[in-house]
């Protein structure tokens, strides 16, 4: 897998903005609407996490407060996401 995209931190879930990034065309990319384990980078920082269903037909990756602080980013800021590997 080698997918790179730029997106904004912040996904609307049940009326709240969560500190996540939405993965575009994720159901087509992964072939499922269920959670998927990924190896990725966010602005070059490594991340191994589960892409969770958004509830609206896509997937999102959570961006922890610790990672946001390391990146100097907040909800609403743009980040570059690189999906490197899907884990089984």
N, C-alpha and C positions, 0 to 999 in steps of 0.2 A: 504494500500500500504506500502510496506517495501522493498525498493530497494536501495542498496548502491553500489557505484562504485568510482573508482579513475580515474581522467582524468586531462588533461592539460587545463589551461585557454587559450582561443584563438580559435576562429572559423572563418574560411575564408568565408566571405560573400561579393559577388560582388567585388572581388579583394582586399578587406581590411580585416585585422585581427580585429575582434570585441572581446571585453572583455566579453566573454560568455563561458559556458561549454556546450558541446554537450551531449545529453542524448542518450546512446546506445539503439538501437532497440525500439525507442520511439513510432513509429507509431503502432507497434504491442502491446506495453505496454499500450498505451492510447486508441487504437482502432480508432484513427482519425489523420489526418494530420493538423488539425486546432489547434489554441492556446488552451492551457489547463492551468487552475489555479492550483498551487501546494503549499503545505507547505513542506519545505525542510530545510536541514542544509548544510552549506558549511564549512568544517573543524570545525563542531560543532556550528557554528554561525547560528541562525535562519534566515530563508528567506521565505517570502510569496510572490510569484511572478507568472507571466504567463510564461509558456514554449512556446516560439514562434517558428513557422515553420522556418527551416533553408533555405528553398528554394531548398534543394537538397534531400528532403524526410525524414527529421528528425526534431528534436526539440532542442532548446537551451535555457538555462537560462542565463540571463544577470547578470554579477557580477559588481556592481557599484564600482567606484573609492573609495568611502567611505568604502565599505566592503573589497576591496582589501587591503586598507591601514590598516584596523583593523586586517586583517589576516597576514599582512606582505608579501603579494603575488603580483606578477606581471604577465603579459601575458607571457606564457611559463612555469609557475610554476604548479606543480601538486596540486590538492585539492581532498579531499574526499567528495563526494556528497551523501547525504541520502535523498531520496524522501519518505516522511512520509504519505502524504495525498493528494488526488486529491479533489479539491473543485468544487462544481457545480455552 
